[in-house]
């Protein structure tokens, strides 16, 4: 299938900066997939995300959303409508005093007729499980709830891709779980393409594909089990690997599995 | 202490007053203010008190909430009343006293006027969601777009400011606690020292506000915000028959006050 987002040899340097933030990134994201991008602070993963909806434009190279070149200013709204972006701090992306008014913000900007906005808002709030809170004031919600409202605000645009730039970095464990479960469900049940930028290893385990970034380049790309099995590489990058992988690696066993059960089975076999 | 800021607060409800179009309510407030400043005698003030009380009853807003909002204004109210009390010519209450009967009456009327003014304004913000309020204002002011005033941008800024009041209050509380934990003292000292003590709160608050504004702008752009052109609304404003009646009542009130003024009541 044609990729939904395609990076072609993308380089990026901030106009006033000297260091190159992205150094030749090639990446294709397949529709309906759940892609996690893992990396340290300063690895360029947030910069990568901001290229996906034309907030940043490549210094050289191209980014395509479907067939649209992000550098084409006349297609800007079309690109941003297709690629919804959720950011780290929920407080700084909620624009209204009432949950449902906030969710309505994007479709209002797009000039959607009133009745359809109403339907989209209700549908989006149901998808993230925040429908009962539609009349609440956002500042009285918990972090995880606020972030789900932010996701609903993006879903109301009916995007094809959901890009989440460290959506859990400011949340407590409970909120983190809420957000990851919501996103995973959207991908598995609604077929939404999800790009999750994170530095929490645990959040990547459920993804279809894991991309590891370091110093502006992609250093590993594959299924989470494949990527995590490169234990030395991950350690060199200062990233964690799941406990199961670590145990299997130390025992010198094949590390193709992330599941606790099969890990236990492998160890039991070795002992026998 | 910062928790009881009532500015821009909204009490959701489903009364007639809540259901009125925000444009009607803004116009009614203007009528109300005109009528209030037309009032001259005790009869006029009496009518205004009755009108305010009736509107409060109709919107199920308890006087307690209005008085809570009045608290920060007490100084101004007392100050204005005192000025009027001492600086009005007329018959002294007691021979040789600087206080006159006329002054006492003027002072009392001033207090009443300020209280009613604030109560009327609060009735508007308490019964209208900030979104509806700014939307109504945008529509009412839209003729000014013709002469090149950025009405959409102004009302958008207003609604953002209202949206961020609670967030910034929360943040101020947090910074205050952090500075207190490092030994900052906000309660003691003279006025100048206390004002100086606020500096370590204002600087981080400013810095973080700029960062917030930056992030908010990116988030808004990501949600396809591109100014006011081509924007639609989920909640459209409807001008119902009850709005017409309400405006008529408002006009009658203003006319009535002018008549009362004419007769010096």
Interface residues (C-beta under 8 A of the other chain):
Chain A: X50 X53 X55 X77 X80 X81 X84 X85 X87 X89 X91 X92 X93 X94 X95 X96 X97 X98 X100 X101 X104 X105 X106 X107 X108 X109 X110 X111 X112 X113 X114 X117 X118 X121 X135 X137 X139 X153 X154 X157
Chain B: X10 X12 X129 X130 X131 X159 X160 X162 X163 X166 X167 X170 X212 X215 X216 X218 X219 X220 X221 X222 X223 X224 X225 X226 X230 X231 X232 X233 X234 X235 X236
